[in-house]
Amino acid sequence: MKKSEGSKGANEAKLREVGVPAYTTTPGWLGYSDEKMLALTQEAIELGFGFVKYKCGKSLADDQRRLTKIRELVGPDFPIAIDANQVWDVDQAIEWVNALAPFNLSWIEEPTHPEDVLGHAKIAAGVAPTRVATGEMASNRVIFKQLLQANAISVMQIDASRAAGVNENLANILLAAKFGIPVCPHAGGVGLCEMAQHLAMFDAVAVSGHHKDRVVEYVDHLHEHFKVPTQVRGGYYLAPTEPGAGAEMHQSTIDEYEFPTGNYWKKANKK
């Protein structure tokens, strides 16, 4: 952090002016039809997103078909990534990702069990130059330290709610800076966008600066339930102006959905 002291002012000014880049997973769910996937991809591009992520792993033929359609829409160089959600074993991951390499993937996310450090290292070596990304399931800095020391990841995906508090994630950010890899926080869950943005912005101002490879996940659902919802415009997270983590919900939402006393559950129990 001492190395960044001289640039913090400029970094903060840039953050206030443009924010930090976001990518979206909104078009990428496996249950979507090709038509919906492509329509949402086009919409994301029109909204200013410069990077889109898609789920994969149901079948290789299906992944190849979907990625072919995506590349026909966005062109050969538009950044796209894929996310397997731990579905493969190590050798299967290598074979599968290499079969998809012609689609020019920015990264493969969660290719195998999240705590298999040596497995990730083998995958990283076996699918290079496609980058390996993981970390949303990592609860502490020791897992990340081992992943980094083993050259097992090229993208660190911290999670604002899974690690042991803000300080643990700050340690993760510092580890990533030491090893020279970008931190691209995971935010594919309710309230995670609101919380993850603060970690990315701290990194952008006080640690690694506005890293060219840092993008923060954004999924466009359920933000209306939060008092200070994330603001994303033109494909960038805008710096929040309210204090706090951003995860405070409206009382009306709590009254409706709190388990088991919320109105939603009372109605469900009557059925």
N, C-alpha and C positions, 0 to 999 in steps of 0.2 A: 504493500500500500504506500510505502514511502516513495517508491519509484513513481507513483501516480500523483503525488502531491502537487507537482507543478502544473498538471493538466486538469485538475479537478474543476476549476472554474470554467474552462472552455467546455469540458465534458458536460457540466451541468447546464450550461447555456444551450448546448446542442440538444440535450434531453428536453429542456423546456420548449425549444423551438419545434423539434420534429418527433421526439419520442424515441422508442426503440422498435426495430422491425419485428413484425409478427408474421407467422405462417398460419394457415388454417387447415384443420382436419375436417371441417364441416362437409365437404363434398365426398369424403373418402370412406364412408361406412360400407361394409360388405353387403348389407341388406338392400342397398339402393339399386334400382334398375340402372342400366347404362344411360338411359335418357336423363334420369334425375342426377346421376353422378356428373354427367357432362354439363348439364344446365347449371348445377351448383358450381362447377369449376369455372365456367364462363362468368358467372356472377361474381365469384371471388376475384377473378382477374379485373373485372370492371370496378370492383370496390378498391382496387389498389394492391391486393396481395401479390407478392412476387415469389411465393413458395407455397405449394400445396402438398399435403401428406395423405396417403391412401392406405387403408388396411389391406392385408394380403394373407395368404397361407391356406385358403380354403382348398384350392387346387392349382397346380402350376398352369394348366391350360387356361383356367379362368383368369389368373393373374396376367398371363401373357395377352389374353384377349382384351382385358380392361386397360392395361397399360398401352396397348396398341392404339386404342380409341383415344386415350388421354393424350398421347404424343401427337396423334393426328390433329387434335384440337389445339394444343398449346405450343407445338413445335418441338424441335429436338433439344433445345438448350434451356428451356424454362425449368427452373429447379423443382423437382418432385422427389419425395421420399416415400418409403414404404414401412409399414409397421406390422410385425408378425405377432405381437402380443405373446411371445414365449412358446409358440406352437411347435417348433422343430427341436429335434436333437441336433447335436453339433454337426455331424457329417451331412445330415439332411439339409441343414441351413446353408452350408457351403455349396452344396449342389444346386439348391433352389435359387440362391442369390446369384450365383454365376450364370444360371440360365436366364435370369432377368437383367443381367449386366448390360446388354445392348440397349436398354431403355434409359441409360445414363442417369442412374439414381444418385441422389445427393447423400442418402444414407439408408441403411437397413436398421430399423429400431426393434429392440427386444427380440433378437432372433432365437434365443433359447432361455433356459432358466436364469433368472436375474442374478442369482448368487454363484453361478458357475463361472468363476473368474478365468480359470484355465480354458474352459470351453469357449468363452468369448475371445480369448487370445488366439485360439486355434482358428476360430471363424474369421477374426480380423485379418490374420495372415492369409487365410484361404480365399477371401473375397476381395482383397485389395485390388484396385484403388477405391472400390466402394467403401465408404466409411461405416463403421459400426457405432450405433448410438444406444445407450441404455442408462438406467439410473432411477427411473420413477419409483421402483420398488426398494431402493437402497435406503436404509434407515439411519446410516451413520457414515462418518468419514472414512472408517477403516475399509469398508467395501470399496469406496471410490479410490482410496490409496492403492489398494491391490489391483484394481482394474487399470489404473494409470501406470503403475510400475510394471505390469505385465504387457503393456502396449495393447490392451484389450479393447479400448474404446478410442474413438476420435471425436466424439461428441458426448458431453456430460449432460444428462437430463435430470437435474435435481427436482424434487417434489416438495412444495411448500408445506404440505400437511403430513408427509410420511417421516421426514427426518425429525430428529429430536430438537425441534425449535429453530429459531432464526440463527442463533450462534452456530449450530451444527452446519447449517447451509452456508453460512459465511465461510466456515472452514473449508467446505467443499469448493466454493468459488475460488478461494485462495489456492487450493490444491490444483485446480484446473489451470489457473494462471501460471503456476510454477511449471506445469508440464506443457503449457502452450496450446491448450485446446479450448474451444468455445464452450460456454455453458448455455444450453438451450432448454430452459425450464419446461417440464411437463405441466400441462394445464388442461388436460382433457377430462375435467370433472367439474361438478357443481361447486362454484366458489373458487376453484383453483386459479382461474385467470385473474381474479381479483387479488389473490395472495401472491401469485408467482411474479407479477409485474414488479413488485417492490424489490425482489431479489435481483432481477435482471437490471433494474435501473441503478441499484447500488453498485453492481458489477460495472455498468457502463460509466458511472461517474468516478468511482473510487478505486477500482481494481484494474480491469483490463481495457477500459476505455470503450469506445464504440467499435467493437470487434466486427470485422466484415462478415464473419461467419455466424454471429449470434442472431438467432431468431427465436421468438417466444411463441409457444403454441397458443392458438386462439380457437375456441369452439363457440359458435353463436347459439347458445341456448341457456335459458333460465336466469339470465343476468337481471331480469326484472324483479327478482325476489330479494335483491340486495339493496341496501340503502345507498351505497356508493358504488354503482356498477362500473365495470371496466369501460373505458372509452377507447375504441379503436377506430381510427380514421385513416383512409388512404393506405391501409396496410401497416399502420404503426400504432403501437400502444402509446397513448398520450399520458404524460405525467399527471397523477392524481393530485388534487389540491386539498383534499380532506385528510386529516390524520387517521392513523389506524391501519389495520391490515386489509380492510375492505371487505371482510367476510361477515359483517353484521347484517342479519336479515331483517326484513320488515316484520313488525309484530303480527300483521295479518297473515303472513306466510307461516310463522311459527304456530299461530292459533289454528291454522288449517291443517298443517302436516306433522306437527310434533307427535311422536309415537310414545304411548298409545292413546294419548288424550286429545289429539287433534280432531277437528270435525271430519276430516277425510276418513280417519280410521273408525270413528264412531259410526259413520254411514256404512262403511265396509262391513263392520261387525253385525249390522242389522240385516244384511242380505243373507 
